[in-house]
Amino acid sequence: MDTVIEPTAGQNERRPVKVTVTVNNQPVILPSRELTGLEIKQAAIAQGVPIDTGFQLSVKRGNGRYEVVDDDEQIRVHPNQEFLAVPPDDNS
Amino acid sequence: MNTLASAITEAVEAVRAQFTGHPVEVVPDGTGGVFVTVEDVPVGPSYAPAVTWLGFQISAAYPDADVYPHYVGPLSRTDGQSHGPAVQSTGWRGQPALQISRRSNRRDAIVDSAALKAERIRLWLADQ
């Protein structure tokens, strides 16, 4: 006999979630609410956004201000959040 | 010419949003673009002073043209070292300045903006 076990509140909080954001105006589904800058770029690349992991990632905050997200920096994402990834600049 | 292209007007508004709380001076360059100077920009503890102005021109060709170069007020390194590559002493609109020469050679005009570039320049300088 199968037994249905109702998840506790704590288990619900740990359940994997998917969050859809945009990276360079293209939708990207992220596998978690907490990711590093590198993980966000890797997810975008896997879903066809034409960037590479060497690009510089920025997140758009509510006031319209962009903040750079370093590769090893972990941030909390929310649905429809906007990211931009641009090639690094060169000394000239 | 009194009317700025909408792309430049939008770029200026984005710069104001990027640097909310900072005075932003915008002066027409006479050819359809603008000179922008953002005041009180933090450049980090590697420099004295640690806060200065950031200037750049958004040309009439924007958004197809890169925003390059950028300028900041005269800065000294707090470690006593000289400035490294891409930084040289010059002038900006009649005042002493450091020129920050960082080109966006693979720039995507749809994604990149004057505001984002200004923030990248600020961060790059602070990390030197």
Backbone of each chain as ProteinMPNN parsed JSONL, in Angstrom:
{"seq_chain_A": "MDTVIEPTAGQNERRPVKVTVTVNNQPVILPSRELTGLEIKQAAIAQGVPIDTGFQLSVKRGNGRYEVVDDDEQIRVHPNQEFLAVPPDDNS", "coords_chain_A": {"N_chain_A": [[0.852, -1.193, 0.0], [0.534, 2.129, -0.939], [1.834, 5.022, 0.594], [0.991, 8.272, 1.227], [2.95, 10.94, 1.914], [2.714, 13.928, 3.44], [4.476, 16.895, 2.713], [6.429, 18.711, 5.019], [6.454, 22.135, 6.195], [9.08, 22.971, 6.174], [10.261, 21.162, 4.397], [8.98, 21.886, 2.055], [10.116, 24.382, 1.586], [12.644, 23.666, 0.815], [12.275, 22.449, -1.561], [13.142, 21.974, -4.964], [13.131, 24.762, -7.199], [12.055, 26.529, -10.102], [13.042, 29.363, -11.805], [12.154, 31.891, -13.935], [14.043, 34.128, -15.731], [15.43, 36.959, -17.514], [18.13, 37.017, -19.78], [20.081, 39.12, -21.5], [17.758, 39.941, -22.772], [16.517, 37.588, -23.444], [14.505, 34.796, -22.517], [15.374, 32.811, -19.705], [15.5, 29.848, -17.916], [16.083, 29.307, -14.607], [17.521, 27.003, -12.275], [17.239, 27.351, -9.558], [16.74, 29.505, -6.717], [18.908, 30.693, -5.681], [21.896, 31.493, -6.979], [25.191, 31.558, -8.443], [26.997, 34.13, -10.229], [28.37, 32.926, -12.335], [26.952, 30.507, -12.598], [24.493, 31.444, -13.505], [25.192, 32.484, -15.999], [26.05, 30.117, -17.21], [23.665, 28.669, -17.303], [22.237, 30.284, -19.048], [23.757, 30.067, -21.385], [23.461, 27.338, -21.923], [20.849, 27.372, -22.646], [20.792, 28.635, -25.029], [21.456, 31.356, -25.255], [23.473, 33.714, -26.812], [26.215, 34.022, -25.493], [29.341, 33.911, -23.659], [31.151, 32.288, -20.972], [33.016, 34.092, -20.189], [31.943, 36.569, -20.36], [30.793, 39.655, -18.864], [28.574, 39.791, -16.243], [25.599, 41.488, -15.342], [23.073, 42.623, -13.101], [19.812, 43.945, -13.153], [18.545, 46.246, -10.977], [15.707, 47.303, -8.961], [15.559, 50.075, -9.145], [16.434, 50.673, -11.616], [19.112, 50.533, -11.823], [22.164, 49.04, -12.744], [23.987, 46.327, -11.452], [27.113, 44.829, -11.244], [27.658, 41.335, -11.333], [29.768, 39.159, -9.927], [31.597, 36.188, -10.951], [31.83, 34.311, -8.854], [30.049, 35.229, -7.062], [27.199, 34.895, -5.13], [23.784, 35.281, -5.708], [20.373, 36.146, -4.953], [17.695, 35.351, -6.912], [14.778, 36.537, -8.693], [11.539, 35.983, -10.223], [11.327, 37.066, -13.612], [13.43, 38.791, -13.435], [15.979, 40.922, -14.707], [18.907, 40.386, -16.543], [22.081, 41.338, -17.864], [24.63, 40.411, -20.09], [27.779, 41.076, -21.141], [30.538, 41.316, -23.472], [33.904, 41.411, -22.209], [35.67, 44.522, -21.783], [38.42, 45.992, -23.63], [41.794, 47.008, -23.103], [43.122, 49.943, -24.605]], "CA_chain_A": [[0.0, 0.0, 0.0], [1.308, 3.368, -1.008], [1.552, 5.993, 1.646], [1.282, 9.651, 0.824], [3.524, 11.722, 3.018], [2.62, 15.37, 3.188], [5.718, 17.58, 3.085], [6.338, 19.737, 6.064], [6.775, 23.466, 5.682], [10.513, 23.033, 5.926], [10.556, 20.419, 3.173], [8.514, 22.7, 0.929], [11.072, 25.458, 1.322], [13.843, 23.126, 0.188], [11.941, 21.826, -2.835], [13.738, 22.719, -6.082], [12.236, 25.681, -7.883], [12.553, 27.062, -11.366], [12.774, 30.792, -11.883], [12.425, 32.41, -15.283], [14.576, 35.49, -15.781], [15.925, 37.216, -18.867], [19.543, 37.349, -19.953], [20.135, 39.806, -22.8], [16.385, 40.016, -23.282], [16.006, 36.262, -23.786], [14.112, 34.075, -21.308], [16.247, 31.74, -19.228], [14.957, 29.198, -16.724], [17.138, 28.992, -13.647], [17.097, 25.847, -11.463], [17.275, 27.649, -8.134], [16.632, 30.938, -6.405], [20.233, 31.173, -5.255], [22.916, 31.054, -7.925], [26.321, 32.461, -8.641], [27.013, 34.753, -11.546], [28.801, 31.929, -13.322], [25.863, 29.546, -12.819], [23.468, 32.106, -14.325], [25.708, 32.512, -17.38], [26.061, 28.754, -17.737], [22.282, 28.323, -17.629], [21.863, 31.044, -20.245], [24.462, 29.462, -22.524], [22.827, 26.044, -22.189], [19.522, 27.608, -23.241], [20.934, 29.247, -26.344], [21.802, 32.78, -25.28], [24.805, 33.77, -27.423], [27.239, 34.639, -24.654], [30.223, 32.884, -23.11], [31.328, 32.457, -19.529], [33.909, 35.214, -19.951], [31.203, 37.83, -20.386], [30.548, 40.263, -17.555], [27.141, 39.738, -15.945], [25.039, 42.534, -14.478], [21.662, 42.45, -12.777], [19.086, 45.203, -13.058], [17.817, 46.418, -9.727], [14.41, 47.947, -9.117], [15.668, 51.502, -9.468], [17.006, 50.828, -12.949], [20.565, 50.529, -11.721], [22.786, 47.741, -12.972], [25.085, 45.936, -10.567], [27.898, 43.715, -11.767], [27.635, 40.12, -10.521], [30.987, 38.392, -10.183], [31.387, 34.757, -11.196], [31.685, 33.549, -7.607], [29.106, 35.931, -6.18], [25.889, 34.26, -5.114], [22.698, 36.239, -5.535], [19.029, 35.594, -4.922], [17.0, 35.826, -8.115], [13.323, 36.467, -8.632], [10.983, 35.863, -11.571], [11.365, 38.198, -14.55], [14.585, 39.653, -13.206], [16.71, 41.173, -15.953], [20.368, 40.339, -16.51], [22.805, 41.613, -19.092], [25.976, 39.84, -20.147], [28.474, 41.74, -22.253], [31.945, 40.938, -23.554], [34.791, 42.305, -21.455], [36.315, 45.607, -22.537], [39.849, 45.808, -23.886], [42.666, 48.179, -23.026], [43.496, 50.422, -25.94]], "C_chain_A": [[0.884, 1.238, 0.0], [0.896, 4.324, 0.1], [1.938, 7.386, 1.152], [1.786, 10.421, 2.031], [3.464, 13.194, 2.654], [3.931, 16.044, 3.592], [5.475, 18.586, 4.193], [6.696, 21.089, 5.448], [8.245, 23.565, 5.325], [10.891, 22.311, 4.653], [10.121, 21.206, 1.939], [9.528, 23.773, 0.569], [12.297, 24.95, 0.585], [13.562, 22.537, -1.182], [12.546, 22.651, -3.972], [12.709, 23.606, -6.767], [12.863, 26.063, -9.219], [12.119, 28.511, -11.459], [13.127, 31.257, -13.286], [12.853, 33.865, -15.197], [14.878, 35.796, -17.244], [17.414, 37.511, -18.792], [19.672, 37.889, -21.373], [18.795, 39.711, -23.535], [15.82, 38.668, -23.737], [15.643, 35.508, -22.505], [15.072, 32.933, -20.982], [15.628, 31.176, -17.957], [16.11, 28.786, -15.819], [16.632, 27.907, -12.696], [17.016, 26.124, -9.977], [17.078, 29.138, -7.932], [17.968, 31.541, -6.009], [21.272, 30.621, -6.215], [24.069, 32.046, -7.95], [26.201, 33.1, -10.031], [27.392, 33.762, -12.637], [27.68, 30.943, -13.624], [24.759, 30.161, -13.676], [23.925, 32.153, -15.786], [25.685, 31.117, -17.99], [24.652, 28.31, -18.118], [21.841, 29.028, -18.911], [22.503, 30.435, -21.492], [23.787, 28.147, -22.913], [21.475, 26.208, -22.867], [19.604, 28.508, -24.472], [21.221, 30.737, -26.388], [23.246, 32.896, -25.787], [25.814, 34.584, -26.616], [28.244, 33.549, -24.312], [30.511, 33.205, -21.651], [32.298, 33.586, -19.189], [33.21, 36.56, -19.974], [31.004, 38.346, -18.957], [29.04, 40.368, -17.339], [26.745, 40.895, -15.038], [23.567, 42.227, -14.252], [21.024, 43.819, -12.632], [18.291, 45.238, -11.771], [16.555, 47.237, -9.973], [14.474, 49.408, -9.505], [16.283, 51.748, -10.842], [18.517, 50.791, -12.982], [21.092, 49.119, -11.941], [23.932, 47.527, -11.995], [25.802, 44.744, -11.172], [27.825, 42.543, -10.787], [28.879, 39.304, -10.878], [30.678, 36.904, -10.321], [31.112, 33.98, -9.907], [30.72, 34.192, -6.616], [27.734, 35.277, -6.264], [24.811, 35.317, -4.879], [21.37, 35.499, -5.513], [18.258, 36.195, -6.094], [15.495, 35.756, -7.898], [12.767, 36.451, -10.054], [11.027, 37.182, -12.343], [12.525, 39.164, -14.291], [15.411, 39.745, -14.495], [18.217, 41.157, -15.706], [20.907, 40.744, -17.877], [24.178, 40.972, -18.982], [26.655, 40.418, -21.375], [29.933, 41.287, -22.281], [32.803, 41.902, -22.738], [35.393, 43.369, -22.365], [37.807, 45.321, -22.666], [40.598, 47.111, -23.657], [43.008, 48.639, -24.434], [44.436, 51.613, -25.803]], "O_chain_A": [[1.818, 1.383, 0.789], [-0.274, 4.398, 0.476], [3.066, 7.625, 0.721], [1.099, 10.525, 3.047], [4.083, 13.641, 1.689], [4.443, 15.799, 4.684], [4.423, 19.22, 4.265], [7.18, 21.163, 4.319], [8.616, 24.16, 4.313], [11.745, 22.782, 3.901], [10.799, 21.197, 0.911], [9.771, 24.042, -0.608], [12.923, 25.687, -0.177], [14.491, 22.162, -1.897], [12.476, 23.88, -3.954], [11.544, 23.23, -6.895], [14.071, 25.925, -9.415], [10.957, 28.839, -11.217], [14.242, 31.05, -13.766], [12.137, 34.716, -14.67], [14.606, 34.972, -18.118], [17.891, 38.166, -17.866], [19.398, 37.175, -22.338], [18.727, 39.442, -24.734], [14.755, 38.621, -24.353], [16.379, 35.567, -21.52], [15.516, 32.197, -21.863], [15.276, 31.917, -17.039], [16.991, 28.021, -16.213], [15.451, 27.888, -12.349], [16.748, 25.208, -9.2], [17.23, 29.931, -8.861], [18.131, 32.761, -6.005], [21.503, 29.412, -6.257], [23.94, 33.2, -7.541], [25.417, 32.666, -10.875], [26.811, 33.76, -13.722], [27.475, 30.578, -14.782], [24.153, 29.465, -14.49], [23.139, 31.894, -16.697], [25.337, 30.956, -19.16], [24.463, 27.65, -19.14], [21.158, 28.441, -19.751], [21.854, 30.307, -22.531], [23.57, 27.88, -24.095], [21.007, 25.313, -23.57], [18.599, 29.074, -24.901], [21.228, 31.325, -27.469], [24.142, 32.246, -25.249], [26.209, 35.683, -27.007], [28.025, 32.384, -24.641], [30.151, 34.274, -21.159], [32.393, 33.994, -18.032], [33.815, 37.581, -19.646], [31.041, 37.588, -17.987], [28.324, 40.957, -18.149], [27.457, 41.237, -14.094], [22.903, 41.643, -15.108], [21.615, 44.737, -12.062], [17.465, 44.364, -11.511], [16.361, 47.793, -11.054], [13.548, 49.928, -10.127], [16.611, 52.881, -11.192], [19.134, 50.989, -14.029], [20.559, 48.143, -11.412], [24.736, 48.425, -11.745], [25.169, 43.765, -11.568], [27.918, 42.727, -9.574], [29.013, 38.821, -12.002], [29.638, 36.425, -9.869], [30.257, 33.094, -9.881], [30.596, 33.748, -5.474], [27.178, 35.126, -7.352], [24.917, 36.138, -3.968], [21.262, 34.371, -5.994], [18.187, 37.416, -6.237], [15.005, 35.02, -7.042], [13.453, 36.862, -10.99], [10.794, 38.257, -11.791], [12.575, 40.243, -14.881], [15.522, 38.785, -15.258], [18.729, 41.813, -14.798], [20.27, 40.52, -18.906], [24.805, 40.988, -17.923], [26.173, 40.272, -22.499], [30.497, 40.921, -21.25], [32.46, 43.076, -22.596], [35.597, 43.145, -23.558], [38.376, 44.524, -21.919], [40.098, 48.188, -23.979], [43.166, 47.824, -25.343], [44.875, 52.172, -26.807]]}, "seq_chain_B": "MNTLASAITEAVEAVRAQFTGHPVEVVPDGTGGVFVTVEDVPVGPSYAPAVTWLGFQISAAYPDADVYPHYVGPLSRTDGQSHGPAVQSTGWRGQPALQISRRSNRRDAIVDSAALKAERIRLWLADQ", "coords_chain_B": {"N_chain_B": [[22.117, 72.678, -33.071], [19.279, 71.615, -31.478], [17.749, 69.47, -30.76], [17.994, 66.352, -29.353], [18.787, 63.021, -30.314], [16.491, 60.364, -29.719], [17.633, 58.078, -28.711], [19.911, 58.985, -27.444], [18.845, 60.649, -25.514], [17.494, 58.712, -23.996], [19.702, 57.256, -23.172], [20.984, 59.077, -21.516], [19.079, 59.332, -19.49], [19.221, 56.768, -18.465], [21.8, 56.797, -17.468], [21.474, 58.684, -15.436], [19.768, 57.206, -13.796], [21.434, 55.073, -13.178], [23.315, 56.323, -11.625], [21.947, 57.389, -9.46], [21.272, 59.976, -7.182], [23.615, 61.225, -7.539], [25.016, 64.239, -8.777], [24.508, 64.991, -12.203], [25.877, 66.274, -15.004], [24.935, 67.418, -18.161], [25.884, 68.27, -21.328], [25.331, 69.575, -24.514], [27.215, 68.46, -27.348], [27.436, 69.802, -29.671], [27.312, 68.482, -32.043], [25.226, 66.793, -32.116], [25.489, 64.95, -30.143], [26.295, 64.376, -26.641], [28.151, 65.693, -23.849], [28.834, 64.124, -20.854], [28.989, 64.401, -17.388], [29.458, 62.861, -14.385], [29.161, 63.393, -10.996], [30.95, 62.907, -7.873], [31.716, 60.172, -7.796], [32.459, 57.01, -6.546], [35.671, 55.539, -6.418], [37.11, 53.805, -4.99], [39.392, 52.498, -2.414], [41.968, 52.372, -3.416], [42.761, 54.695, -4.442], [43.547, 58.194, -4.179], [41.979, 61.221, -4.44], [39.289, 59.132, -3.083], [36.897, 59.475, -4.217], [35.554, 60.868, -7.116], [34.968, 62.738, -10.188], [33.298, 61.465, -13.136], [33.642, 61.439, -16.539], [32.351, 61.457, -19.906], [31.715, 61.124, -23.448], [28.747, 60.867, -25.216], [28.249, 60.075, -28.329], [26.8, 61.36, -31.424], [26.404, 59.163, -32.956], [25.598, 57.168, -31.307], [23.211, 54.577, -30.558], [24.983, 53.011, -31.958], [27.657, 53.549, -31.843], [30.501, 53.003, -29.753], [30.915, 54.051, -26.337], [33.494, 55.917, -25.539], [36.691, 57.431, -25.022], [36.758, 57.255, -21.375], [36.814, 59.591, -18.657], [38.326, 60.649, -15.613], [38.717, 62.585, -12.602], [41.965, 63.896, -11.587], [43.888, 61.385, -10.096], [45.713, 59.792, -7.484], [47.585, 56.876, -6.781], [47.122, 55.059, -3.826], [48.981, 53.236, -3.018], [51.304, 54.214, -3.886], [52.252, 53.5, -6.336], [52.591, 53.844, -9.95], [50.06, 54.598, -12.41], [48.566, 51.929, -14.278], [48.296, 50.121, -17.429], [46.175, 51.595, -19.938], [45.47, 53.863, -18.603], [45.977, 57.252, -18.504], [47.429, 60.518, -18.042], [45.676, 63.455, -18.897], [43.399, 65.806, -20.311], [40.062, 66.939, -19.697], [37.538, 68.556, -21.079], [38.671, 71.061, -20.49], [39.777, 70.741, -17.972], [42.138, 69.204, -15.723], [42.697, 65.684, -16.028], [42.361, 62.082, -15.808], [42.614, 59.805, -18.414], [40.681, 57.041, -19.284], [41.129, 54.337, -21.124], [39.283, 52.123, -22.479], [38.114, 49.996, -24.67], [35.106, 48.714, -26.145], [35.236, 46.231, -27.905], [33.755, 44.116, -28.897], [31.168, 44.956, -28.871], [27.64, 44.883, -28.355], [25.125, 46.651, -29.566], [22.467, 46.482, -28.901], [22.336, 45.435, -26.402], [24.317, 46.581, -24.729], [24.992, 49.661, -22.966], [25.391, 53.21, -22.431], [25.218, 53.764, -19.728], [25.702, 51.3, -18.459], [28.272, 50.827, -19.398], [29.647, 52.943, -18.209], [29.468, 52.208, -15.523], [30.924, 49.831, -15.636], [33.443, 50.838, -16.263], [33.98, 52.343, -13.981], [34.091, 50.299, -12.028], [36.171, 48.749, -13.065], [38.348, 50.487, -12.844], [38.421, 50.815, -10.065], [39.213, 48.293, -9.334], [41.841, 48.136, -10.053]], "CA_chain_B": [[21.115, 71.623, -33.049], [18.706, 71.621, -30.139], [17.037, 68.24, -30.478], [18.841, 65.167, -29.254], [18.158, 61.771, -30.731], [15.838, 59.7, -28.584], [18.56, 57.096, -28.122], [20.81, 59.691, -26.535], [18.027, 61.05, -24.364], [17.299, 57.509, -23.172], [20.997, 56.911, -22.572], [21.217, 60.009, -20.41], [18.177, 58.956, -18.397], [19.764, 55.543, -17.86], [22.965, 57.214, -16.671], [20.943, 59.298, -14.211], [19.264, 56.125, -12.947], [22.581, 54.298, -12.701], [24.031, 57.104, -10.613], [20.944, 58.1, -8.666], [21.824, 60.669, -6.028], [24.832, 61.936, -7.948], [24.775, 65.266, -9.8], [24.904, 64.605, -13.562], [25.854, 67.411, -15.931], [24.815, 66.999, -19.561], [26.106, 69.431, -22.189], [25.384, 69.201, -25.942], [28.563, 68.565, -27.91], [27.356, 70.601, -30.884], [27.169, 67.648, -33.246], [24.13, 65.847, -31.907], [25.747, 64.126, -28.96], [26.391, 65.113, -25.37], [29.191, 65.423, -22.858], [28.204, 63.787, -19.577], [29.894, 64.343, -16.235], [28.804, 62.393, -13.165], [29.948, 63.838, -9.855], [31.002, 62.148, -6.613], [31.713, 58.748, -8.113], [33.474, 56.31, -5.751], [36.605, 54.71, -7.184], [37.718, 52.829, -4.104], [40.499, 52.891, -1.539], [43.275, 52.355, -4.084], [43.036, 56.019, -4.994], [43.308, 59.43, -3.43], [40.83, 60.947, -3.573], [38.548, 57.911, -3.37], [35.673, 59.886, -4.914], [35.887, 61.866, -8.13], [33.963, 62.821, -11.246], [33.464, 60.564, -14.28], [33.145, 62.116, -17.729], [32.397, 60.736, -21.18], [30.887, 61.681, -24.525], [27.843, 59.985, -25.957], [28.271, 60.731, -29.635], [25.563, 61.311, -32.214], [26.277, 57.833, -33.563], [25.075, 56.226, -30.312], [23.869, 53.481, -29.84], [25.86, 52.202, -32.797], [29.042, 53.822, -31.484], [30.949, 52.762, -28.384], [31.192, 55.224, -25.497], [34.943, 55.733, -25.359], [37.13, 56.906, -23.73], [36.175, 57.875, -20.194], [37.747, 60.465, -17.941], [38.069, 60.905, -14.192], [39.596, 63.609, -12.071], [43.31, 63.417, -11.261], [43.919, 60.457, -8.968], [46.987, 59.164, -7.157], [47.414, 55.571, -6.164], [47.491, 55.096, -2.416], [50.145, 52.375, -2.798], [52.468, 54.92, -4.389], [52.622, 53.026, -7.666], [52.042, 54.601, -11.063], [48.899, 53.971, -13.032], [48.923, 50.881, -15.226], [47.827, 50.273, -18.807], [44.863, 52.168, -20.256], [45.23, 55.071, -17.798], [47.004, 58.255, -18.771], [47.056, 61.891, -17.703], [45.25, 64.261, -20.031], [42.423, 66.788, -19.876], [38.666, 66.687, -20.098], [36.745, 69.762, -21.131], [39.352, 72.183, -19.874], [40.283, 70.487, -16.626], [43.027, 68.044, -15.655], [41.945, 64.433, -15.932], [42.944, 60.821, -16.251], [41.822, 59.157, -19.457], [40.552, 55.596, -19.135], [40.934, 53.872, -22.5], [38.785, 50.748, -22.479], [37.191, 49.841, -25.793], [34.199, 47.555, -26.182], [35.448, 45.809, -29.291], [32.708, 43.165, -29.324], [29.968, 45.562, -28.319], [26.317, 44.638, -28.923], [24.4, 47.9, -29.312], [21.142, 46.203, -28.346], [22.473, 45.035, -24.997], [25.175, 47.468, -23.954], [24.493, 51.028, -22.873], [26.33, 54.171, -21.843], [25.157, 53.638, -18.269], [26.381, 50.067, -18.068], [29.702, 51.005, -19.661], [30.182, 53.831, -17.172], [29.617, 51.415, -14.303], [32.051, 48.905, -15.848], [34.681, 51.618, -16.17], [34.177, 52.667, -12.562], [34.512, 49.091, -11.336], [37.494, 48.349, -13.559], [39.334, 51.379, -12.234], [38.497, 50.507, -8.641], [39.871, 46.996, -9.16], [43.247, 48.174, -10.471]], "C_chain_B": [[20.579, 71.48, -31.616], [18.072, 70.289, -29.758], [17.987, 67.056, -30.465], [18.068, 63.949, -29.727], [17.592, 61.069, -29.505], [16.777, 58.695, -27.922], [19.495, 57.771, -27.124], [20.051, 60.169, -25.306], [17.797, 59.875, -23.421], [18.584, 57.117, -22.461], [21.289, 57.803, -21.374], [20.32, 59.665, -19.219], [18.68, 57.701, -17.686], [20.993, 55.853, -17.016], [22.484, 57.838, -15.365], [20.421, 58.232, -13.254], [20.425, 55.327, -12.35], [23.283, 55.002, -11.543], [23.048, 57.971, -9.819], [21.58, 58.708, -7.407], [23.098, 61.424, -6.332], [24.444, 63.044, -8.935], [25.302, 64.791, -11.15], [24.767, 65.827, -14.46], [25.832, 66.876, -17.354], [24.896, 68.242, -20.435], [26.135, 68.965, -23.644], [26.79, 69.399, -26.497], [28.591, 69.337, -29.23], [27.199, 69.798, -32.156], [26.104, 66.572, -33.06], [24.328, 64.907, -30.736], [25.818, 64.976, -27.714], [27.677, 64.738, -24.637], [28.479, 65.194, -21.53], [29.276, 63.76, -18.496], [29.076, 63.966, -14.998], [29.712, 62.749, -11.987], [29.93, 62.817, -8.71], [30.933, 60.633, -6.822], [32.809, 58.052, -7.295], [34.355, 55.432, -6.632], [37.442, 53.815, -6.268], [38.956, 53.302, -3.383], [41.871, 52.855, -2.188], [43.689, 53.736, -4.554], [42.803, 57.124, -3.979], [43.12, 60.552, -4.457], [40.103, 59.675, -3.995], [37.225, 58.192, -4.073], [36.048, 60.98, -5.901], [34.759, 61.951, -9.154], [34.296, 61.821, -12.354], [32.834, 61.246, -15.492], [33.271, 61.261, -18.969], [31.474, 61.418, -22.18], [30.004, 60.581, -25.111], [27.665, 60.652, -27.317], [26.944, 60.57, -30.365], [25.335, 59.94, -32.829], [25.759, 56.775, -32.582], [23.645, 55.825, -30.691], [24.813, 52.642, -30.699], [27.33, 52.402, -32.439], [29.304, 53.491, -30.016], [31.049, 54.094, -27.638], [32.634, 55.075, -25.017], [35.648, 57.02, -25.711], [36.345, 57.56, -22.594], [37.254, 58.679, -19.478], [37.332, 60.548, -16.479], [39.006, 62.015, -13.751], [40.972, 63.038, -11.759], [43.291, 62.558, -9.999], [45.352, 59.992, -8.747], [46.706, 57.81, -6.529], [47.898, 55.626, -4.716], [48.663, 54.166, -2.108], [51.419, 52.997, -3.361], [52.909, 54.512, -5.775], [52.047, 53.947, -8.738], [50.826, 53.87, -11.624], [49.357, 52.963, -14.077], [48.388, 51.155, -16.61], [46.421, 50.868, -18.868], [44.538, 53.408, -19.429], [46.349, 56.069, -18.076], [46.49, 59.659, -18.435], [46.736, 62.686, -18.956], [44.322, 65.359, -19.508], [41.04, 66.41, -20.36], [37.896, 67.994, -19.969], [37.367, 70.882, -20.278], [39.854, 71.973, -18.471], [41.188, 69.259, -16.63], [42.24, 66.764, -15.426], [42.862, 63.246, -16.183], [42.02, 60.25, -17.317], [41.852, 57.65, -19.237], [40.192, 55.042, -20.511], [40.576, 52.389, -22.51], [37.731, 50.618, -23.58], [36.321, 48.598, -25.625], [34.216, 47.027, -27.606], [34.4, 44.832, -29.805], [31.334, 43.654, -28.866], [28.707, 45.177, -29.099], [25.462, 45.844, -28.558], [23.024, 47.66, -28.694], [21.223, 45.948, -26.843], [23.226, 46.067, -24.173], [24.628, 48.897, -23.972], [25.565, 51.918, -22.26], [26.365, 54.031, -20.324], [25.915, 52.411, -17.786], [27.882, 50.199, -18.284], [30.333, 51.889, -18.58], [30.405, 53.066, -15.873], [30.767, 50.422, -14.448], [33.382, 49.63, -15.716], [34.987, 51.936, -14.712], [34.702, 51.444, -11.804], [35.911, 48.652, -11.76], [38.571, 49.189, -12.901], [39.515, 51.035, -10.754], [39.25, 49.208, -8.378], [41.351, 47.02, -9.512], [44.177, 48.293, -9.272]], "O_chain_B": [[21.339, 71.254, -30.674], [17.877, 70.006, -28.576], [18.691, 66.794, -31.439], [16.852, 63.861, -29.56], [18.136, 61.166, -28.404], [16.719, 58.489, -26.709], [19.83, 57.197, -26.087], [20.561, 60.1, -24.187], [17.892, 60.018, -22.202], [18.567, 56.699, -21.303], [21.78, 57.338, -20.345], [20.764, 59.705, -18.072], [18.58, 57.584, -16.464], [21.203, 55.24, -15.969], [23.033, 57.55, -14.302], [20.607, 58.337, -12.042], [20.402, 54.956, -11.177], [23.775, 54.366, -10.612], [23.31, 59.144, -9.552], [22.319, 58.046, -6.678], [23.604, 62.171, -5.496], [23.632, 62.814, -9.831], [26.407, 64.254, -11.238], [23.668, 66.349, -14.65], [26.611, 65.993, -17.71], [24.083, 69.157, -20.303], [26.888, 68.05, -23.978], [27.471, 70.37, -26.167], [29.651, 69.503, -29.834], [26.979, 70.361, -33.229], [26.092, 65.566, -33.768], [23.423, 64.15, -30.381], [25.448, 66.15, -27.724], [28.21, 63.638, -24.783], [27.622, 65.984, -21.133], [30.339, 63.165, -18.674], [28.132, 64.66, -14.621], [30.901, 62.433, -11.998], [29.026, 61.989, -8.6], [30.203, 59.92, -6.133], [33.968, 58.464, -7.348], [33.864, 54.683, -7.477], [38.372, 53.149, -6.722], [39.507, 54.36, -3.687], [42.851, 53.269, -1.568], [44.815, 53.938, -5.006], [41.99, 57.007, -3.062], [44.017, 60.803, -5.262], [40.272, 59.195, -5.116], [36.518, 57.269, -4.476], [36.777, 61.91, -5.558], [33.721, 61.308, -8.998], [35.441, 61.388, -12.487], [31.652, 61.587, -15.48], [34.181, 60.439, -19.08], [30.581, 62.18, -21.813], [30.482, 59.5, -25.455], [26.999, 61.682, -27.428], [26.092, 59.767, -29.986], [24.208, 59.592, -33.182], [25.511, 55.632, -32.966], [22.9, 56.702, -31.129], [25.383, 51.664, -30.215], [28.157, 51.528, -32.7], [28.442, 53.675, -29.157], [31.247, 55.142, -28.254], [32.944, 54.213, -24.194], [35.22, 57.677, -26.66], [35.399, 58.313, -22.823], [38.449, 58.463, -19.677], [36.146, 60.521, -16.151], [39.969, 62.344, -14.445], [41.13, 61.82, -11.675], [42.747, 62.956, -8.969], [46.113, 59.819, -9.699], [45.707, 57.629, -5.833], [48.96, 56.177, -4.427], [49.28, 54.288, -1.05], [52.486, 52.385, -3.318], [53.832, 55.103, -6.336], [51.135, 54.73, -8.474], [50.6, 52.691, -11.349], [50.414, 53.126, -14.687], [48.059, 52.295, -16.936], [45.599, 50.669, -17.974], [43.438, 53.95, -19.542], [47.527, 55.757, -17.901], [45.297, 59.946, -18.528], [47.447, 62.597, -19.957], [44.464, 65.79, -18.363], [40.882, 65.652, -21.317], [37.641, 68.469, -18.862], [36.699, 71.54, -19.479], [40.314, 72.919, -17.831], [41.014, 68.368, -17.461], [41.235, 66.763, -14.715], [43.973, 63.384, -16.694], [40.801, 60.216, -17.147], [42.913, 57.061, -19.029], [39.083, 55.253, -21.002], [41.448, 51.522, -22.544], [36.599, 51.078, -23.428], [36.733, 47.589, -25.052], [33.334, 47.33, -28.409], [34.18, 44.732, -31.012], [30.459, 42.86, -28.521], [28.704, 45.149, -30.33], [25.115, 46.042, -27.394], [22.478, 48.545, -28.035], [20.274, 46.221, -26.109], [22.827, 46.391, -23.055], [23.895, 49.283, -24.883], [26.52, 51.437, -21.65], [27.423, 54.164, -19.709], [26.675, 52.478, -16.82], [28.675, 49.743, -17.461], [31.429, 51.602, -18.1], [31.418, 53.257, -15.201], [31.508, 50.191, -13.492], [34.33, 49.107, -15.131], [36.129, 51.81, -14.268], [35.652, 51.552, -11.027], [36.726, 48.24, -10.935], [39.59, 48.664, -12.452], [40.641, 50.975, -10.259], [39.856, 49.042, -7.32], [42.05, 46.031, -9.296], [45.396, 48.338, -9.438]]}, "name": "protein", "num_of_chains": 2, "seq": "MDTVIEPTAGQNERRPVKVTVTVNNQPVILPSRELTGLEIKQAAIAQGVPIDTGFQLSVKRGNGRYEVVDDDEQIRVHPNQEFLAVPPDDNSMNTLASAITEAVEAVRAQFTGHPVEVVPDGTGGVFVTVEDVPVGPSYAPAVTWLGFQISAAYPDADVYPHYVGPLSRTDGQSHGPAVQSTGWRGQPALQISRRSNRRDAIVDSAALKAERIRLWLADQ"}
